[in-house]
Amino acid sequence: MAIEKKFQQNVPLASLTTFKIGGPAKLFFQAAPPADLVEAVAWAKQAGEKYFILGGGSNLLVSDKGFDGLVIKNLSDSIEWQDSEAKVEAGAVLARLVVEAADKGLSGLEWAAGIPGTVGGAVRGNAGAYGSSIQHNIKTVAVLDPETNNVTDYTPDECKFAYRHSIFKEKKLIALSAVMKFTPTRPEEIRRAMAGNLAERAKIHAVKPNAGSVFKNFLSSDLKDANPELLKEAEKEGVIRGGRVSAGWVISRLGFRGKRVGGAMISEEHGNFIVNTGNATAEDVLVLMSLVKQKVRVEYNLQLVNEIEYLDY
Ligand SMILES: Cc1cc2nc3c(=O)[nH]c(=O)nc-3n(C[C@H](O)[C@H](O)[C@H](O)COP(=O)(O)OP(=O)(O)OC[C@H]3O[C@@H](n4cnc5c(N)ncnc54)[C@H](O)[C@@H]3O)c2cc1C
């Protein structure tokens, strides 16, 4: 059957995101196996339709009008283990991989316990926490280049991983699967590390729908130039990790926790989370983000950079 016959029309996206915000996709396709995703992308290019690959929707703000194109929800999620490696399809839920690795006594993803979303989304954003990130687990990534329709294996160097960044963002490449490597360790040790990280998260995670950190943390070197006084404060308060100053700490200092615009609110638990208190629109979130950015710029001479992605109409 021609692939476009399998597309649905006018499908609400809000429930497919952790923010629970946003309008419908004009066209929507649940893609599995990976060959279907490849075909759907090729169709969109040939038909002149915009397309968007949706993973777990956990780093995403969808516009109130929705998306005037094809949303491809990646449902390819097989995980095949061989010794201390796994071949993981990009639609696999990261949390499932974390648990399977722990059960097998394979260390490497303990930091990821509690991070929602898929492996593909994590690779694209080089998701990380507690000084680690997914780049350290990657052996190769099978990459679809939508320009050529070719699939090639990329090494970690070729993926150009950096803080919450990769070549996938620069070139709009698509991760189809990844070979990931782990280190054999006693399962009790892995479980202890995971429990510690989950307990840390429980202290800061908002209960209401959100999309994780809204802004990237600052480089310490940025503060050194822009606001050395604030850098000293950050050192004193111990809010620098891996050369980065917590954006949530900076935002909280300005009294933003609990600040609302419409149904969007800066979390009371974490200055860098915006929560949907029930009826937030994307517009509410965008206005709140821009208020925060403006105040941080005026008060501290610092420019916040978005970590969440905005899917515009
Ligand atoms: C409570 C909470 C806590 C969080 N904590 C963290 C944290 O500690 N560290 C952290 O890094 N993030 C964190 N996040 C953010 C988020 O979970 C991660 O960024 C996650 O990796 C996004 O994956 P996803 O599948 O949900 O991506 P989506 O939100 O679905 O998509 C994000 C982007 O990735 C693209 N994408 C999806 N799949 C692919 C693919 N196969 N190939 C290419 N591009 C693709 C999409 O097109 C989009 O551009 C948190 C989020 C929440 C809600």
The ligand as an SDF file (V2000), in Angstrom:
LIG
                    3D

 53 58  0  0  0  0  0  0  0  0999 V2000
   10.6110   15.5690   33.7340 C   0  0  0  0  0  0  0  0  0  0  0  0
   11.6550   15.6910   32.6670 C   0  0  0  0  0  0  0  0  0  0  0  0
   12.9980   15.5780   33.0030 C   0  0  0  0  0  0  0  0  0  0  0  0
   13.9810   15.6960   32.0240 C   0  0  0  0  0  0  0  0  0  0  0  0
   15.2920   15.5680   32.3930 N   0  0  0  0  0  0  0  0  0  0  0  0
   16.2570   15.6650   31.4460 C   0  0  0  0  0  0  0  0  0  0  0  0
   17.6360   15.5220   31.8060 C   0  0  0  0  0  0  0  0  0  0  0  0
   18.0030   15.3120   32.9490 O   0  0  0  0  0  0  0  0  0  0  0  0
   18.5590   15.6270   30.8160 N   0  0  0  0  0  0  0  0  0  0  0  0
   18.2090   15.8650   29.5210 C   0  0  0  0  0  0  0  0  0  0  0  0
   19.1050   15.9190   28.6580 O   0  0  0  0  0  0  0  0  0  0  0  0
   16.9130   15.9960   29.1600 N   0  0  0  0  0  0  0  0  0  0  0  0
   15.9370   15.9100   30.0790 C   0  0  0  0  0  0  0  0  0  0  0  0
   14.6160   16.0620   29.7260 N   0  0  0  0  0  0  0  0  0  0  0  0
   14.2810   16.4050   28.3240 C   0  0  0  0  0  0  0  0  0  0  0  0
   13.9420   15.1970   27.4410 C   0  0  0  0  0  0  0  0  0  0  0  0
   13.4740   14.1200   28.2000 O   0  0  0  0  0  0  0  0  0  0  0  0
   15.1260   14.7350   26.6320 C   0  0  0  0  0  0  0  0  0  0  0  0
   15.6240   15.8050   25.8750 O   0  0  0  0  0  0  0  0  0  0  0  0
   14.7680   13.5550   25.7170 C   0  0  0  0  0  0  0  0  0  0  0  0
   15.9680   12.9690   25.2810 O   0  0  0  0  0  0  0  0  0  0  0  0
   13.9270   13.9370   24.4960 C   0  0  0  0  0  0  0  0  0  0  0  0
   13.5700   12.7410   23.8040 O   0  0  0  0  0  0  0  0  0  0  0  0
   12.1540   12.5890   23.0790 P   0  0  0  0  0  0  0  0  0  0  0  0
   12.1380   11.2720   22.4360 O   0  0  0  0  0  0  0  0  0  0  0  0
   11.0580   12.8790   24.0320 O   0  0  0  0  0  0  0  0  0  0  0  0
   12.2610   13.7290   21.9900 O   0  0  0  0  0  0  0  0  0  0  0  0
   11.0620   14.6180   21.4030 P   0  0  0  0  0  0  0  0  0  0  0  0
   10.6540   15.6050   22.4420 O   0  0  0  0  0  0  0  0  0  0  0  0
   10.0190   13.7710   20.8190 O   0  0  0  0  0  0  0  0  0  0  0  0
   11.8160   15.3840   20.2520 O   0  0  0  0  0  0  0  0  0  0  0  0
   12.8630   16.2860   20.5530 C   0  0  0  0  0  0  0  0  0  0  0  0
   13.6470   16.5520   19.2730 C   0  0  0  0  0  0  0  0  0  0  0  0
   14.3050   15.3340   18.8960 O   0  0  0  0  0  0  0  0  0  0  0  0
   13.9710   15.0260   17.5560 C   0  0  0  0  0  0  0  0  0  0  0  0
   13.9910   13.5680   17.3880 N   0  0  0  0  0  0  0  0  0  0  0  0
   13.2160   12.6230   17.9630 C   0  0  0  0  0  0  0  0  0  0  0  0
   13.5660   11.4120   17.5260 N   0  0  0  0  0  0  0  0  0  0  0  0
   14.5780   11.5880   16.6470 C   0  0  0  0  0  0  0  0  0  0  0  0
   15.3480   10.7230   15.8410 C   0  0  0  0  0  0  0  0  0  0  0  0
   15.1470    9.4080   15.8410 N   0  0  0  0  0  0  0  0  0  0  0  0
   16.3190   11.2510   15.0500 N   0  0  0  0  0  0  0  0  0  0  0  0
   16.5240   12.5800   15.0120 C   0  0  0  0  0  0  0  0  0  0  0  0
   15.8140   13.4740   15.7440 N   0  0  0  0  0  0  0  0  0  0  0  0
   14.8470   12.9700   16.5520 C   0  0  0  0  0  0  0  0  0  0  0  0
   12.5980   15.6270   17.3280 C   0  0  0  0  0  0  0  0  0  0  0  0
   12.3550   15.8040   15.9390 O   0  0  0  0  0  0  0  0  0  0  0  0
   12.7700   16.9280   18.0800 C   0  0  0  0  0  0  0  0  0  0  0  0
   13.4730   17.8260   17.2740 O   0  0  0  0  0  0  0  0  0  0  0  0
   13.6140   15.9490   30.6840 C   0  0  0  0  0  0  0  0  0  0  0  0
   12.2610   16.0620   30.3390 C   0  0  0  0  0  0  0  0  0  0  0  0
   11.2910   15.9380   31.3280 C   0  0  0  0  0  0  0  0  0  0  0  0
    9.8390   16.0660   30.9470 C   0  0  0  0  0  0  0  0  0  0  0  0
  1  2  1  0
  2  3  1  0
  2 52  2  0
  3  4  2  0
  4  5  1  0
  4 50  1  0
  5  6  2  0
  6  7  1  0
  6 13  1  0
  7  8  2  0
  7  9  1  0
  9 10  1  0
 10 11  2  0
 10 12  1  0
 12 13  2  0
 13 14  1  0
 14 15  1  0
 14 50  1  0
 15 16  1  0
 16 17  1  0
 16 18  1  0
 18 19  1  0
 18 20  1  0
 20 21  1  0
 20 22  1  0
 22 23  1  0
 23 24  1  0
 24 25  2  0
 24 26  1  0
 24 27  1  0
 27 28  1  0
 28 29  2  0
 28 30  1  0
 28 31  1  0
 31 32  1  0
 32 33  1  0
 33 34  1  0
 33 48  1  0
 34 35  1  0
 35 36  1  0
 35 46  1  0
 36 37  1  0
 36 45  1  0
 37 38  2  0
 38 39  1  0
 39 40  1  0
 39 45  2  0
 40 41  1  0
 40 42  2  0
 42 43  1  0
 43 44  2  0
 44 45  1  0
 46 47  1  0
 46 48  1  0
 48 49  1  0
 50 51  2  0
 51 52  1  0
 52 53  1  0
M  END
$$$$
